[in-house]
Amino acid sequence: MNFILDTDSQILVEALKTDAYDRAQDGMLFQEAKYIMAMNFSSMVIAFLPRSCNSLAHDLAQFGRNRDPDDPDIWEHPLPNFVNVLVVRGRIEPVVE
């Protein structure tokens, strides 16, 4: 199984791709994350994306933060309409860096 992580945190990318943060105060969290990824995925891509390229993730995170706890945690097909709107908007908005 493949794993792709796009993040706007350069520190997270470095922490997961190298051992640079393994000895930090909470470095065991990065070590554990790398171990779990290595055990469960045959291929991993961890990449930095500027925040301007990550507006869809930001919008979905904001929704998750404010969602009704009685709503389902997992969406199945068809996706809620607002998700489709966010995806389309993300495809047509220009990237500003």
MIBA-999180 format. One record per atom (N, C-alpha, C): residue number from 1; residue in three letters; atom name; x, y, z. Coordinates in nm, 2 decimals, always signed. Each point is the difference from the previous one (the first is absolute). Example, Ala and Ser with C-alpha at 12.3 -4.5 7.8 and 13.67 -1.06 7.14 Angstrom:
// residues 2
    nr   rest   atom       xx       yy       zz
     1    ala      N    +1.32    -0.57    +0.78
     1    ala     CA    -0.09    +0.12    +0.00
     1    ala      C    +0.09    +0.12    +0.00
     2    ser      N    -0.04    +0.11    -0.07
     2    ser     CA    +0.09    +0.11    +0.00
     2    ser      C    -0.08    +0.11    +0.08
END
This chain:
// residues 97
    nr   rest   atom       xx       yy       zz
     1    met      N    +0.08    -0.12    +0.00
     1    met     CA    -0.08    +0.12    +0.00
     1    met      C    +0.09    +0.12    +0.00
     2    asn      N    -0.04    +0.11    -0.07
     2    asn     CA    +0.07    +0.12    -0.01
     2    asn      C    -0.05    +0.11    +0.10
     3    phe      N    +0.09    +0.09    +0.04
     3    phe     CA    -0.04    +0.10    +0.09
     3    phe      C    +0.06    +0.13    -0.05
     4    ile      N    -0.09    +0.10    -0.02
     4    ile     CA    +0.04    +0.14    -0.04
     4    ile      C    -0.04    +0.10    +0.10
     5    leu      N    +0.09    +0.08    +0.05
     5    leu     CA    -0.03    +0.10    +0.10
     5    leu      C    +0.05    +0.13    -0.06
     6    asp      N    -0.09    +0.09    -0.02
     6    asp     CA    +0.03    +0.14    -0.04
     6    asp      C    -0.03    +0.09    +0.12
     7    thr      N    +0.10    +0.08    +0.04
     7    thr     CA    -0.02    +0.08    +0.11
     7    thr      C    +0.06    +0.14    -0.02
     8    asp      N    -0.05    +0.10    +0.07
     8    asp     CA    +0.06    +0.13    -0.01
     8    asp      C    +0.10    +0.03    +0.12
     9    ser      N    +0.04    -0.11    +0.07
     9    ser     CA    +0.09    +0.01    +0.10
     9    ser      C    +0.14    -0.06    -0.04
    10    gln      N    +0.10    +0.09    -0.02
    10    gln     CA    +0.13    -0.05    -0.04
    10    gln      C    +0.06    -0.08    +0.11
    11    ile      N    -0.02    +0.04    +0.12
    11    ile     CA    +0.05    -0.07    +0.11
    11    ile      C    -0.05    -0.15    +0.01
    12    leu      N    -0.13    -0.02    -0.03
    12    leu     CA    -0.05    -0.13    +0.00
    12    leu      C    +0.06    -0.08    -0.11
    13    val      N    +0.02    +0.05    -0.12
    13    val     CA    +0.06    -0.07    -0.11
    13    val      C    +0.14    -0.04    +0.04
    14    glu      N    +0.08    +0.09    +0.06
    14    glu     CA    +0.13    -0.04    +0.04
    14    glu      C    +0.00    -0.10    +0.11
    15    ala      N    -0.09    +0.01    +0.09
    15    ala     CA    -0.01    -0.09    +0.12
    15    ala      C    -0.03    -0.14    -0.05
    16    leu      N    -0.09    -0.01    -0.10
    16    leu     CA    -0.04    -0.14    -0.05
    16    leu      C    +0.10    -0.06    -0.10
    17    lys      N    +0.08    +0.09    -0.07
    17    lys     CA    +0.09    -0.05    -0.10
    17    lys      C    +0.14    -0.02    +0.05
    18    thr      N    +0.03    +0.05    +0.11
    18    thr     CA    +0.14    -0.01    +0.06
    18    thr      C    -0.01    -0.03    +0.15
    19    asp      N    +0.12    -0.01    +0.06
    19    asp     CA    +0.00    -0.02    +0.14
    19    asp      C    +0.03    +0.13    +0.08
    20    ala      N    -0.01    +0.11    -0.07
    20    ala     CA    +0.03    +0.13    +0.06
    20    ala      C    -0.07    +0.04    +0.13
    21    tyr      N    -0.12    -0.05    +0.01
    21    tyr     CA    -0.08    +0.03    +0.12
    21    tyr      C    -0.03    -0.12    +0.09
    22    asp      N    +0.07    -0.11    -0.02
    22    asp     CA    -0.02    -0.12    +0.08
    22    asp      C    +0.04    +0.02    +0.15
    23    arg      N    +0.10    +0.09    +0.02
    23    arg     CA    +0.04    +0.02    +0.14
    23    arg      C    -0.06    +0.13    +0.06
    24    ala      N    -0.09    +0.06    -0.07
    24    ala     CA    -0.07    +0.11    +0.06
    24    ala      C    -0.09    -0.04    +0.12
    25    gln      N    -0.05    +0.10    +0.07
    25    gln     CA    -0.08    -0.04    +0.12
    25    gln      C    -0.11    -0.10    -0.03
    26    asp      N    -0.07    +0.02    -0.11
    26    asp     CA    -0.11    -0.10    -0.03
    26    asp      C    +0.04    -0.08    -0.13
    27    gly      N    +0.13    -0.02    -0.02
    27    gly     CA    +0.04    -0.07    -0.12
    27    gly      C    -0.05    -0.14    -0.01
    28    met      N    -0.03    -0.06    +0.11
    28    met     CA    -0.05    -0.14    +0.00
    28    met      C    -0.13    -0.01    -0.08
    29    leu      N    -0.08    +0.11    -0.01
    29    leu     CA    -0.12    +0.01    -0.08
    29    leu      C    +0.04    -0.02    -0.15
    30    phe      N    +0.10    +0.07    -0.05
    30    phe     CA    +0.05    -0.01    -0.13
    30    phe      C    +0.05    -0.14    -0.03
    31    gln      N    +0.08    -0.05    +0.09
    31    gln     CA    +0.05    -0.14    -0.01
    31    gln      C    -0.11    -0.10    -0.02
    32    glu      N    -0.10    +0.01    +0.09
    32    glu     CA    -0.12    -0.09    -0.01
    32    glu      C    -0.07    +0.02    -0.13
    33    ala      N    -0.02    +0.12    -0.05
    33    ala     CA    -0.07    +0.02    -0.12
    33    ala      C    +0.08    -0.06    -0.12
    34    lys      N    +0.13    +0.02    +0.00
    34    lys     CA    +0.08    -0.06    -0.11
    34    lys      C    -0.01    -0.15    +0.01
    35    tyr      N    +0.00    -0.06    +0.12
    35    tyr     CA    +0.00    -0.14    +0.01
    35    tyr      C    -0.14    -0.06    -0.05
    36    ile      N    -0.11    +0.07    +0.04
    36    ile     CA    -0.13    -0.05    -0.04
    36    ile      C    -0.01    +0.02    -0.16
    37    met      N    +0.05    +0.10    -0.05
    37    met     CA    -0.01    +0.02    -0.15
    37    met      C    +0.08    -0.11    -0.07
    38    ala      N    +0.12    -0.03    +0.05
    38    ala     CA    +0.09    -0.10    -0.06
    38    ala      C    -0.06    -0.14    +0.01
    39    met      N    -0.07    -0.03    +0.11
    39    met     CA    -0.06    -0.13    +0.02
    39    met      C    -0.13    -0.02    -0.09
    40    asn      N    -0.07    +0.11    -0.03
    40    asn     CA    -0.13    -0.01    -0.07
    40    asn      C    +0.00    +0.04    -0.15
    41    phe      N    +0.11    +0.07    -0.04
    41    phe     CA    -0.01    +0.05    -0.14
    41    phe      C    +0.13    -0.05    -0.08
    42    ser      N    -0.02    -0.04    -0.12
    42    ser     CA    +0.11    -0.04    -0.08
    42    ser      C    +0.07    +0.12    -0.07
    43    ser      N    -0.07    +0.10    -0.01
    43    ser     CA    +0.05    +0.12    -0.07
    43    ser      C    -0.05    +0.13    +0.08
    44    met      N    +0.09    +0.09    +0.02
    44    met     CA    -0.04    +0.12    +0.07
    44    met      C    +0.05    +0.13    -0.07
    45    val      N    -0.08    +0.09    -0.01
    45    val     CA    +0.04    +0.13    -0.06
    45    val      C    -0.04    +0.11    +0.11
    46    ile      N    +0.09    +0.07    +0.05
    46    ile     CA    -0.03    +0.11    +0.09
    46    ile      C    +0.06    +0.13    -0.06
    47    ala      N    -0.09    +0.09    -0.03
    47    ala     CA    +0.03    +0.12    -0.07
    47    ala      C    -0.05    +0.13    +0.06
    48    phe      N    +0.08    +0.10    -0.01
    48    phe     CA    -0.04    +0.14    +0.04
    48    phe      C    -0.08    +0.07    -0.11
    49    leu      N    -0.11    +0.05    +0.04
    49    leu     CA    -0.08    +0.09    -0.09
    49    leu      C    -0.02    +0.13    +0.07
    50    pro      N    +0.02    +0.11    -0.06
    50    pro     CA    -0.03    +0.13    +0.06
    50    pro      C    -0.15    +0.01    +0.05
    51    arg      N    -0.02    +0.07    +0.10
    51    arg     CA    -0.14    +0.01    +0.05
    51    arg      C    -0.10    +0.04    -0.10
    52    ser      N    +0.05    +0.09    -0.10
    52    ser     CA    -0.09    +0.04    -0.10
    52    ser      C    -0.05    -0.11    -0.09
    53    cys      N    +0.07    -0.11    +0.00
    53    cys     CA    -0.04    -0.12    -0.08
    53    cys      C    -0.08    -0.09    +0.08
    54    asn      N    -0.02    +0.03    +0.12
    54    asn     CA    -0.06    -0.10    +0.09
    54    asn      C    -0.13    +0.05    +0.06
    55    ser      N    -0.07    +0.09    -0.07
    55    ser     CA    -0.12    +0.06    +0.05
    55    ser      C    -0.11    -0.10    +0.02
    56    leu      N    -0.01    -0.10    -0.09
    56    leu     CA    -0.10    -0.10    +0.02
    56    leu      C    +0.01    -0.07    +0.13
    57    ala      N    +0.13    -0.04    +0.04
    57    ala     CA    +0.02    -0.07    +0.13
    57    ala      C    -0.04    +0.09    +0.11
    58    his      N    +0.04    +0.13    -0.01
    58    his     CA    -0.03    +0.10    +0.11
    58    his      C    -0.16    +0.01    +0.01
    59    asp      N    -0.07    +0.01    -0.11
    59    asp     CA    -0.14    +0.01    +0.01
    59    asp      C    -0.07    -0.12    +0.06
    60    leu      N    +0.05    -0.12    -0.04
    60    leu     CA    -0.05    -0.13    +0.06
    60    leu      C    +0.03    -0.01    +0.15
    61    ala      N    +0.12    +0.05    +0.04
    61    ala     CA    +0.04    -0.01    +0.14
    61    ala      C    -0.09    +0.10    +0.08
    62    gln      N    -0.03    +0.11    -0.05
    62    gln     CA    -0.09    +0.10    +0.06
    62    gln      C    -0.14    -0.06    +0.02
    63    phe      N    -0.05    -0.07    -0.11
    63    phe     CA    -0.13    -0.07    +0.01
    63    phe      C    +0.01    -0.10    +0.11
    64    gly      N    +0.10    -0.09    +0.00
    64    gly     CA    +0.01    -0.10    +0.11
    64    gly      C    +0.01    +0.05    +0.14
    65    arg      N    +0.06    +0.12    +0.01
    65    arg     CA    +0.01    +0.06    +0.13
    65    arg      C    -0.13    +0.04    +0.06
    66    asn      N    -0.09    +0.05    -0.10
    66    asn     CA    -0.13    +0.05    +0.04
    66    asn      C    -0.12    -0.09    -0.02
    67    arg      N    +0.03    -0.12    -0.05
    67    arg     CA    -0.11    -0.09    -0.04
    67    arg      C    -0.09    -0.04    +0.12
    68    asp      N    -0.12    -0.05    -0.03
    68    asp     CA    -0.09    -0.05    +0.10
    68    asp      C    +0.06    -0.14    +0.04
    69    pro      N    +0.02    -0.03    +0.13
    69    pro     CA    +0.06    -0.13    +0.03
    69    pro      C    -0.09    -0.12    -0.03
    70    asp      N    -0.13    +0.03    -0.03
    70    asp     CA    -0.09    -0.11    -0.04
    70    asp      C    +0.01    -0.03    -0.15
    71    asp      N    +0.07    +0.09    -0.08
    71    asp     CA    +0.02    -0.03    -0.14
    71    asp      C    +0.09    -0.12    -0.01
    72    pro      N    +0.00    -0.07    -0.12
    72    pro     CA    +0.09    -0.11    -0.02
    72    pro      C    +0.14    +0.04    -0.01
    73    asp      N    +0.10    -0.08    +0.05
    73    asp     CA    +0.14    +0.03    -0.01
    73    asp      C    +0.05    -0.03    -0.14
    74    ile      N    -0.06    -0.09    -0.07
    74    ile     CA    +0.05    -0.04    -0.13
    74    ile      C    -0.11    +0.03    -0.11
    75    trp      N    +0.04    +0.06    -0.10
    75    trp     CA    -0.09    +0.02    -0.11
    75    trp      C    +0.02    -0.10    -0.11
    76    glu      N    -0.11    -0.06    -0.05
    76    glu     CA    +0.00    -0.09    -0.11
    76    glu      C    -0.06    +0.06    -0.12
    77    his      N    +0.01    -0.06    -0.11
    77    his     CA    -0.06    +0.05    -0.12
    77    his      C    -0.15    +0.01    +0.01
    78    pro      N    -0.07    +0.10    -0.04
    78    pro     CA    +0.06    +0.13    -0.05
    78    pro      C    +0.05    +0.08    +0.12
    79    leu      N    +0.10    +0.08    -0.03
    79    leu     CA    +0.05    +0.10    +0.10
    79    leu      C    -0.10    +0.11    +0.02
    80    pro      N    +0.01    +0.06    +0.12
    80    pro     CA    -0.09    +0.11    +0.03
    80    pro      C    +0.02    +0.11    -0.11
    81    asn      N    -0.10    +0.07    -0.03
    81    asn     CA    +0.01    +0.10    -0.11
    81    asn      C    +0.11    +0.11    +0.03
    82    phe      N    +0.01    +0.04    +0.13
    82    phe     CA    +0.10    +0.11    +0.03
    82    phe      C    +0.14    -0.05    -0.03
    83    val      N    +0.03    -0.13    +0.01
    83    val     CA    +0.13    -0.06    -0.03
    83    val      C    +0.03    +0.02    -0.15
    84    asn      N    -0.10    -0.04    -0.08
    84    asn     CA    +0.01    +0.01    -0.15
    84    asn      C    +0.03    +0.15    -0.04
    85    val      N    -0.07    +0.09    +0.07
    85    val     CA    +0.02    +0.14    -0.03
    85    val      C    +0.14    +0.05    +0.03
    86    leu      N    +0.05    -0.05    +0.12
    86    leu     CA    +0.14    +0.04    +0.04
    86    leu      C    +0.10    -0.06    -0.10
    87    val      N    -0.02    -0.12    -0.04
    87    val     CA    +0.10    -0.06    -0.10
    87    val      C    +0.00    +0.07    -0.13
    88    val      N    -0.12    +0.03    -0.05
    88    val     CA    -0.01    +0.08    -0.13
    88    val      C    +0.07    +0.14    +0.02
    89    arg      N    -0.03    +0.06    +0.11
    89    arg     CA    +0.06    +0.13    +0.02
    89    arg      C    +0.15    -0.01    +0.01
    90    gly      N    +0.05    -0.10    +0.07
    90    gly     CA    +0.14    -0.02    +0.01
    90    gly      C    +0.07    -0.02    -0.14
    91    arg      N    -0.07    -0.06    -0.09
    91    arg     CA    +0.05    -0.02    -0.13
    91    arg      C    +0.01    +0.12    -0.09
    92    ile      N    -0.09    +0.10    +0.03
    92    ile     CA    +0.00    +0.11    -0.09
    92    ile      C    +0.06    +0.13    +0.05
    93    glu      N    +0.02    +0.00    +0.14
    93    glu     CA    +0.06    +0.12    +0.05
    93    glu      C    +0.15    +0.01    -0.03
    94    pro      N    +0.05    +0.11    -0.03
    94    pro     CA    +0.14    +0.02    -0.03
    94    pro      C    +0.09    -0.02    +0.13
    95    val      N    +0.11    -0.05    -0.01
    95    val     CA    +0.09    -0.02    +0.11
    95    val      C    +0.08    +0.13    +0.02
    96    val      N    +0.00    +0.05    +0.12
    96    val     CA    +0.07    +0.12    +0.03
    96    val      C    +0.11    -0.03    +0.11
    97    glu      N    +0.12    +0.02    -0.03
    97    glu     CA    +0.11    -0.03    +0.09
    97    glu      C    +0.06    +0.13    +0.05
END
